[in-house]
């Protein structure tokens, strides 16, 4: 069983920054793809960004403004999401997810591709 634990959430004012981190247990194959999702109150969970074990990155609609940067440190089994210029609409629960997608393919936004999930870390941005 792959353990996934997020940290780094909090409350910030608009324009502020946060760095989320996600640590996983040591199952490299199960972590080929790693992703950040977020869920705002009353809304569907949506993909923010994902990264493969070899560093291929995909940014989805929620992060295409260029304010978010995803990165991973395979030696530390850790995934990061650097968020800058935060807006109130970025408020939500942020989830880390891991899956064993193929390295030759770009990681995707489908929740079904990620069988391992953390409990989430809350991000609240006030105006």
C-alpha positions, 0 to 999 in steps of 0.5 A, a space after each residue: 500500500 502506497 502512503 501519501 501525505 500532504 503538507 504545506 497548506 494554510 491561509 494566505 491573503 491574495 497575492 501570497 504564496 504557498 508551497 505544498 509538499 507530498 511525501 510517499 512511501 517508497 514504491 517507485 513504480 507506483 509513483 510513475 505519475 504524481 499529480 495535484 488535484 484540488 476541490 473547491 467547496 461544492 465543486 468537482 475535484 479537478 486536476 491542477 498539474 502532474 509530473 512523471 517520474 522522469 520529469 515530464 510535466 503537464 499543466 491543466 486548466 487550473 494552473 495554466 496561468 503560470 502561477 503554479 510550478 510542480 516539481 518532484 524529488 525522487 530521492 526524497 519521495 516528495 512532490 511539490 507544488 509552488 503556488 504564487 500570486 494566489 487568488 481567492 478562487 484558488 481556495 480549496 482542498 489540495 490532494 496529492 495522488 500517485 499512479 503507475 502510468 507508463 513513463 512513455 506517456 504524458 501523465 493525465 487528469 483522470 482521477 482513475 489513473 491515480 489509485 493512491 491519494 492523500 487526505 488533502 491539505 487546505 488552502 484558503 486565500 482571502 481577498 
